[in-house]
Amino acid sequence: MKKIILSLSAMLLLLSGCFNLNEKTEQEKAQEGTTPVQDYVGQGFSFVDGDKSEELVKRDEEKIKQEAINYVKNRYKTDVKVNNVVPARNAAVVMVECEEPIQFHTSVIVGKVINKEGEWLARSNEGEVEKAIVGGLYAKAYEAEFKNLDAFVEKIAKENNLLGLQAEAINKTASDGYTNNYYFLSIFALDYPSVYNAYLENPKISSEELKKLFEKDDSTSKNISIPMKFYSKENILPKQEIADDLANEIKQEEGIPKGRYSVLIYKNFIVNRVGLPDGESIDVEGIIK
């Protein structure tokens, strides 16, 4: 039987190769980890198989950004800015934000055209941008009520030692439409055809006209959902009574937007890869205003 004898240098080279294979990048470490909500600013946020397109996305990042901006401008007559470009399977997901004439966060998918070198094409998930627009229009129509809501959630969060998402985390990971540190609007454009079509005809439509159209499409605001998401300062769940008390405060609060509210309170940590809470929550659903 022949013996294969490796030189010391060859063994070291082999071992070195093994270690390099197992060595994780900072991005991979961030993807696998969790972060306290007060420190989470989108680190490790990623999509499936993003590593396979990362190099190409990085190379063409400026083209991808411009394609996303052009897509929203041409299709929805709306100007947006890019907050984040995240590699995905054969594409990039571009997190964009509109600040004027309405406010919202959404995402655009920019993919490479097969057999065409250098060309990227944008699209969006069905209804994704449309619902973001209608949410932004609802916030514009009832601007005073949303200012009251912002002050109210800040107050109850402080009184109960609760936290919300950082603004940078929202910018880099959120595509929920109109979004605050503590809540977002869940609303579908199909339920508000008059509102949505009026905006496409005139993006500078007034708040007064928007109110009339929202009343026309949904006089009871039954199709507007406002989930409130809070996080504990410690990595433990508060008692259910805390959520119940917050729900009662919402019911009693005057001057906030009409809709169906819910309260969710999570532990302290965010799963970096998806930008979502880590684990269980306490909640109260079906709070009608």
N, C-alpha and C positions, 0 to 999 in steps of 0.2 A: 504494500500500500504506500503510495507516494504521499509525502507530507508537503503541504503548501505552507511555506514560511514567509510571513510578511515582514518587511523591514519595519523598524520603529517609525520611520517617517511616513510609510504607507499607512500604518495603523493610525497614526495621529491625523493624517489626512482624511481617512475614512470616518473616524470618530467626529472630526470637525464637521464633515458633511452632514452627519446624522444630527448633530446639535443645531446646525443651521436650518435643517428641515423642520425641526421642532420649535425653533425660535419664533415667537409671535411678534407681529408689528404692534406699534402703539394703537393703531386703529382697531386691530383685531382684539386687543385686550379691552379697549373701550367698548366694543360691540358686545362682548361677553359679560360686561359688568353692570352694576347698578350704581346710582348716584343719588344722594339726598336731593330732594326737589329744590331746595334753596341753592344748590350748586349746579343743577343740571341746566346746561345751555346748548344741548343738542349733540354733545360728544358721543361718538359711536353710532349715531343714527344712520341706518343703512337699509337696503333692500336686498332681496334674495338674488344671489349671483352677481351682485354689484361689483365684486372683486374682478370678475371676468371682463367687465367693460371699463374698469376704472382708468386704465391708461389712455384709452381712446377718448373717454369723456374729459379727462384732464387736458388732453391735447387740444380738443375742439371746444373747450368750455365757453369761450366768448361767442362762438357760432351758436351754441346751444342756448345760451342766455337770450341772444337776440331773436332766435326762432320762437322761443316761448313768449317774449314780449310782443312780437309781431302777431302771433296767433291770437292772443287775447285782444289786442287792439283791432285787428281786422274782423274777427268773428263777433266780438262783444262790444266794440266801440269803447273800450276801457283801457286806460293806461295803468300798467303795473311796474313794480320794480322787483328784481330778483334777490331773494334772501339766501338761497342755498341751492346748490346743484348736487344731486345725490345719484351716483351710479346705480343702475338697476340692470335687470336681465335684458341685454341687447338695446339698452336705452339709458336715458337719464330722467330722473324725476326732478322737475324744477319747482321749488317752493317760491311762490310769488305773492306779493302783497299790493293791494290797491289802497291808496290813501285819499284820493280825490277823484270824483265827487262823492264817492261813498267809501266805506272802509270794509275790507275783508281780506282773508288769507285763503289761498287755494293752491292747487298744483297743476302742472302741465307736464305731459309725458313727451319727451323728444327722442325719437328713435332714428336709427340709421336706415336709409333706404337701401334695400338689397340691390346689389350690382351697380350702385351709383357711388362712386368715390367722392367723399367730401360733402354729400348732401344729407341734411337732417330734416325730418318732418315732425311737426308737433300735432298732438291730439290731446284729448282729455277724457277721463272716465265719464260715462254717460251721466249727465245731470250735475256733475261736480262743480263746474264753474257757474252754471245757472243758479244753483241753490245758494252759492256764496254771494252772488249778485243780489238775489232777493233778500237774503239776510241783511246785507249792507243797506238795502233800500228800507227795510223795516226799521233799522236803527236810525236812518236819516229821517224817516217820517215821524218817529217818536224820540227825537234827540233829547228833549228835556227829561222824559221818563228814563232813558238809558243813563243819563247823568245821575239821576236819583239812584238807579240800580247800582251803578259803580260805587257811589258813596256808601250805599247800604251794605254791599258785600265786603267792602273794606272794613266797615265798622264791625260786622258780625264775625269776620275772620279774626280781627284783633281781640275782640272780647272773648273768643273761644280758643285762642292760641293756635289758630289754623293758618296754613300757608296756601299760596297759589303758585302756578307756573311762572317762571321768569319770562320776561318779555322776549329775551333772545331765544329761549327754547321754543316759544310760540312761533317766532319768525322762521326758525330753521326746520321745524317739524310739523307745524299745524297746517291743515287744509280744510278746516271745519267751517270756513266762511267767516262771519262776524264773531270775533273771539276776544274775550277779556281774560285776565289772569285767573279768574275764578269761574267763568262760565263761557258758554258758546251758544249760538242759535242753531237749532236743528229744524230746517225748513226746506220745503221742496218747491221748485219753480212751477211744477205742474199744477199746484194748488193755487197759484197766483198768476194766471195768464195775463190778466189786465195790467198788473203791476210790471211784470217782466217785459211785455211787449211795449208798454209805454216808455220804459227806460231805453230800450233799443232804438225807439223812434226819437227820443230826446233824453240823452244822458244827464242833462242839466235840469230835469224835471223837479219841480218844487216839492217841499215837504207837505204843503197843504194838498196838492194834487195827489201825492202818494197816499196820504191818509184816506182820501176818498176812495181810491182804488183798492186799498187793503180792506176797507169796509165793504166794498162791493164784492170782492172775491171771498172774504171770510169774516163776516160781521162779528162772530164770537171769538175769533183768534184761536179756534180749537186746533188748527193745524200748525201752530207755532209752539215748539218745545224749547225750553231753556234749561238744560242740565247745568247744575252748579257743582263744581268739583273742588273739593278742599283736601288738604293733606295735613296730617298730624306733624307737629314739630319733632315728635319722637317716633321711633319706628314701631309704634303700637297703635292699635285701633282704640279710639275713644268708645265710651259706652253708647249704646243705641239712643239713649236719652238725649245726647247732644244733637244728633240728626233730627230727632223729633222736635226738639226746642227750636232748631233753625227753621224747620218746616212751619211751625206755628208763627214764627216771626215773619216769614214770607207772607203767610196768609193775612197777617195784620198790617203789613206795610202798605202805606198809601203812595200813589204817584209813581209806581214802577210799571214797566210794560205789561200788557195783557199777554197771557199764554199759559202753557202747562209747564210748571216748574218741577224739578226734582233735585234732591240733595244727595250727594255722594261724598263720603269722607274716607280717604285711603290712609294707609301708613305713609311713612316718610319717603320711601325710595321709588325712583323711576328706573325702568328697564331701558338702558341706553339705546339699544338697537332699535326699539320701536317707539321710544318716547312716551310710553304709557306707564300707568301705575304698576307697581310690583305687588301683586297679591289681592287679597280680599278687601271688602269695604263694608261700611254700614250705609244704609240709604233709606230715603223716603221718596216714594213716587206719587204722581197724580195730584200735585198741588196746583189748584186752579186759581188763576187771577183774572 
